[in-house]
Amino acid sequence: MKRLISILIVIMACANAVEAGNVAGKQRDSLCVSLLTCSPGDIAYTMYGHSAIRVHNITTRKDLVFNYGMFNFDEDNFIYKFVKGETDYILGAEPADFFFGRYRERGIGIVEQSLNFTQDECWHLYEILWTNIQPQNRTYRYNWLYDNCTTRARDAIERAVNGHVVYKSRLEAGTDMTALSARRMLHPFARADRWVEFGQNFVLGYEIDRPLAMRQTMFLPHKFKDYASGAVIVKEALTDAGDTILNEIPLISTTHDVLKPAAADSHDYIDSPLMCFLLLFIITLVLSIFEIRRHLTFKWIDVTFCVLTGLAGILVSFLYYFSQHAGVSTNVLVIIFNPLPFIWIPFVIRRKVRILSYAILAEFILFFIAIFAVRQHLDPAIWPLVSTLLVRVLVNILLNKQKYLTLHSNSNFHKREDKGR
């Protein structure tokens, strides 16, 4: 049903766009264009907000919102394509009332910034959007960091200007915006759900820890909105003497709230991932100490960790080697979290782990060297998780050493008995 409604909306929107396009060729109606910035929602794909462009024809009363963020959940192999980074997004259009109504139902706010465009620039922007919405042009390969609904809207606005847009440098919390990394910019949006933040940090590598240039920070809707509010359009003009001068015109003429966001539920900040993995570390440490003192071996602990680490490693490794998503191919965690633990399970069951334990220890050493070499940010909860796995490696080395010393001692004892006889 939802898919049918979406299809009907697109069909109606395209019909309106066609009619508006026909009108555009016949007369120069009065257009108003604006940038719409939606506040973050509570669904995963709305967590970081959204950008769209509104084109309102005052003469014909056609009011459309062009949206570069449409996609089809029911597409074949959607989840697989999404994980692999092969998700295609679509430029769609729908009546503004429909657009506002959907966000009103979700309690999401919308800020409208009217673009300070001449009528020629308004029509140029409309023509760009109209060209992009054609079936052969409307689909593009989505990239959350470099090519998304916000960067596409920004690029369309810049192309429509008779001149060029200059964004003024801004400061936030005393820090130059250009010094921010993508990871630091993403964190505030996931604070309401620490597991989401942990998941982001788990699969994203050091690429997103590098400082972004000012323009790159505009991948987030609210950042582009902030920069647009202080941007200017630089245009050339001729003086009476025939000299060329540059005039600066504010990019945004007015700003107002179309919709106020619903009051957010207050959340007590509880670092659940950190608490869970700290508890896991403590339990593992207690059991490991018991093993060493009693000269016991709990094979089920290592088998369980092999399975869980291997499952997490499938995801990390798949993203690292096959996905086109930005940031996942530079994840140093792949050194530890990979499918190799599945191969270790038979050796763990048969307790043939002497050489294997040293090989895994070498992996951890390589991991720590790599982390400090590339300076990848690790989520605080990852440290007790990694420490838990390292404890098991060290315990296995120690248990094997105890076993070797016991066997060696028994062998010497029997040799002395034989000599005594």
Secondary structure, 3 states (H helix, E strand, C coil): CHHHHHHHHHHHHHHHHHHHHHHHHHCCCCEEEEEEEECCCCCHHHCCCEEEEEEEECCCCEEEEEEEEECCCCCCCHHHHHHHCCCEEEEEEEEHHHHHHHHHHHCCCEEEEEECCCHHHHHHHHHHHHHHCCCCCCEEECECCCECHHHHHHHHHHHHCCCEEECCCCEECCEEHHHCEHHHHHHHHHCCCHHHHHHHHHHCCHHHHCECCCHHHHHCHHHHHHHHHHCEEEEEEECCCCCEEEEEEECEEEEEEEECCCCCCCCCCCCHHHHHHHHHHHHHHHHHHHHHHHCCCCHHHHHHHHHHHHHHHHHHHHHHHHCCCCCHHHCHHHHCCCCHHHHHHHHHHCCCCHHHHHHHHHHHHHHHHHHHHHCCCCCCCHHHHHHHHHHHHHHHHHHHHHHHHHHHHHHHHHHHHHHHC
